[in-house]
Amino acid sequence: MRHHIRRGGFVCPATRASVILKRPSKHETLNLVEMRRQIIALRTRHSDNARVTHLLNRLLIKTAYLTEAESAAQAKRLWDAFTETMADVEKIITKGDQTPSSKANK
């Protein structure tokens, strides 16, 4: 596992599930490119954890073909899926569990 991530010329320690994506306001659209970038970075950071990788891959599949949300309802569903997945990932990382669960194998 990598202990440091190089960003913009300085080295910062890898954090657990640090995701910086902010909830879009009613007038902003959901930035799916930024969402995918952060999901991929998090998946790479925790590639040794099968449960985390599985959850993040499922989320990536939901956004893979989209350039933007087609409606406000779809954007809300994607945002809810993103926040739920990040909460699940945080729980898994906090526990330190690296074995696939029965839920992850479905």
Helices and strands as residue ranges (DSSP letters): E 4-7, E 10-13, H 32-45, H 50-63, H 72-95
